């Protein structure tokens, strides 16, 4: 196993938080770092690592705005909004002129200058780049440098619960991701600090 490129911490930074210097538990720490990162992304309903998205299909909202699945939108990268040629499931799309809409990069919201997103299923297609530009493989890289320091702190706290419970109980490494998810969910419900952090990064419901 290796650390996921989109993981919201690294083994080295997690070990610093936990006060660990030995390499004995590195493999297990890597595993729970991946698990916590996946869980946080699922909970927040978005990917944080800078990623290019191509031909994402969206239902029309019936209103003037559309919330993207991932944000912030990276300025200066290609952004394309397309509309299906008909209400049937046809593969033909027309690219809409950029003068017709605004993109609120930070919030990940597309808003028509006038008009609305017709409330048809899978009627719009978007290609864009969104997320934070961090590289866990780079020496000295931190999530704090891209504004995700408190999110990484929440990941550390979630990982610490799993690590400390395992150490205290003397259990062997037999946990699975499902067990971790239950623990992470419990921690968010009882730790107001974690809950507050994740609430700030959680994707709001679509309009």
N, C-alpha and C positions, 0 to 999 in steps of 0.2 A: 504494500500500500504506500502511496505517497500523498503529500498534502495537495489538496485541490487548488488549482490556480486561482479560484474565486474565494478560497477560504478567508474568513474574516479575522484571522490571526495567524501566527506561525508558532511552531513548537518552541523556538527560542524565546519569543515574547511571552508566551504562556508560562514557560518555566520561570522567567523572571518574576511574573506575577505570583506564582505559587512558591517562590523561594527555593527552587530546585536547581541544583548544579550538576548532579550526576546524569548520565545518559541512560540509566537503567530502564526508565519508563517512557523513553522517547516514542516508541512505536504506539503505545497506548495513548499517549498525549496527542499524537498525530491523528489517531482514530477519533478521539472525542472532539478535537478541534474541527475536523471535517463534519462530524455529526452535528455539533452545535451550530456551525455555519449554515449547513443545510436547513436545520430546524428554524433558525432565525430568518433565513430567506423565505421559507414557506410561511412563517408566521407574518412576516411583513409583506408578503405577496409581491416580491420584486427581487431582481438580481442587482447587486451593488457594484460588481466588477464591470468596468467598461467593456461593452459588448456591442457588436453590430447585429442588428435584427433586420431580416429581409422578408418582405411579403407577409407580415403579420396581418391576419384577418380580424376585423372588428365589426360587431353589429352597430348599426346606427342608433343613436340615443334618442332621436326625436327632438333634440335640443341643439343649441349652438356650439356645445363643447364636447370634446372626447378626451377621456383620460387614458393615457398610454399605459401599457403594462409595466414599463420600466422608465426610470428617470433618475437623475436629470439628463435631459437631452444634451449631447455634446455639441456646442456651437462650432460652426465651421465645417461640420461633417455633412455629407449628403442627407437630405431629408425629402422623402417623396410620399405624397398622399394621393391615392388612386381611388376611383369610384368604379364599381362594377357597371358594365354596359347595360345590364338589365336586372330585374328583380329575380329572375331565374338563376339557377346555379350554372352560369356560363363563365368561362375562363378569361373572357375579354375585359380588360380594365382600361380606363382613361385617366391619365395623369392630370390632376387639377393644378391650375396655375397658382404659384406661391402668393400672388397678390390677393387671392381669395380667402386666405386664412392667416392667422397668427400662430406662432408656436411659443408657448411659455416654457422656456427650457427648464427652469428650476423645478416647476411643478409637474412637468410632463403633460401639459394640457394643450390640445389643439383647438383653436376657436375660430369659427367662421367670422369674417368681417361683416357679412350679412347672410342670412339664410340659416339652414340647419342641417344636421346629419340625419338623413332620412332613416326612419326606424325600420330598416330592412335587415334581415339576418345576413351576416358576413358580407356586407355591402361595400365595405371600405378595406383598403389594403395599404399598409404603411411600411416603409423601410427607413431606418434611422439608426443612429448610434447613441447609446445612453449608458450612464453609470460613472463610476469614479475610477480614475486612472492610477491604480496601485499595482505594484508588482512584488509579490511576496518573495520572489527569488532574488531580488536585488539586495545587496548588502546595505544594511542600515535603513531599509524601507519601513515605514510605519503607516498605519491607517490614519493616525492623527494628522499627518501632513495633507490629507485630502478631505479632512473634516469628518472622519468616521472614528475618531478616538473614543468617544463615549460608547459607540456601538461595539467596538472591539472590547471595551471594558465589560459590557454586558455579556459578551461571549466568554470572556475569562471567568466571570462569576458562574456562568452555567457549567463550564468545564470543571471548575473547582469543586462544584457539588458532586459531580460524578467521580472525580478523582479521589476526593476525601472520603466519600462513602465507601468506595472500593477499598481504600487503605484501611479504614476503620473496621470494616466487616471481615477483611481477610479473604474476600471472594477472589476466585481466579478470574481470568479475563474471559468470561463467558457471556457478558452482557451483549445484547444486540441493539440495533438502532431503535427498535420499538420501545425497549426499556428506557433508553435515553430520552426519547420523546416524552414519555410519561413524566419523567423527572424534570425535564426542561419546562413542561407546561405547569407543573406544580410550583416550580421556583418562580415563574413569572406571576403566578397567582398570589404568592405569599411575600414576594420581595418587591416593595413599591418602587425601589430604585430601578430595578430591571424593567418593570412594567412601564415606568415613565419614559425610559430611554426608547424602548421598542415602540411605544405609542407615537413617538415623534417621527419614527422612520417608517411606520406602517402605511402601506398604500391605502388611501381612502376608497370606500366603495365607489364603483362606477356610477356615473349619473344616469 
